[in-house]
Structure formats: C-alpha cells, structure tokens
Amino acid sequence: TITDIRNKSIKIPVLAVFSIIGIIMYIMIRPVAVISEIGGIITGTLFIVISYLTKGKIGMGDALLMTVTGIYLGAEQNIILIMGALFITLLYSIVLIIFKKAGRDREIAFAPFMLISFLGMVAI
C-alpha cells in the first residue's frame, strides 16, 4: 500500500514472495478448498486480462495483487474484497470530482482501497 501510494506502482518481487508463501501455506494447512483456491486465482487472472485489454487502465500490479489475495482468500472472499475496494474507490473518486481535485484520467493507487476493504472484512 505504501509503495502504491508513493510511486503508483506495486513491486512485483514482493508479490512473487507472497505468492510463494501463500502456495506453501495452502499445501501445508489448506485454509480454503482447492476449488475456491483456484477460483481466487482465476478472479485475479481476469483482472490481468482486463489490464492488458484496457492498456493499463487497471494497473498490472493491482491485477497481480488481486491474484495473490485470491491465493490467500479463495474465490468468494476475494470477490468480496475486490468489490469492497471498488466501491470505496468509487466513493473516493466521486469526492475528488465534486471538489474538482481530479478529472476523469487521474490515476489513483488501488492497493490502499484493497487494504481498507480487507480491514472492513476482518472487522465484520
């Protein structure tokens, strides 16, 4: 989240490390069903495709982050996480537009909204 806010980028090596840790954890303790695990990865993979098709309107780092969260959360929880993050991003964007702080093409970091959404999930 911090690097996404500061640099508008997510470090791929960091995501790779967390992916490997997540896969090892899955093999050792199986926190979610295998079909849910695969579904969580597919959810993130869809965003990778969307990132490619939209020529980066959704950042590749964000899409890879969604894939990594899918490894840990499984399909259902990952979709809830992403939908929550998208909703919070929508609210933030509306505020920026109302107060004329940003236009339609402004890039905003998405990882902070993923973090807020996750914290909301944990709180609920």
Disulfide bonds with the S-S distance in Angstrom:
none
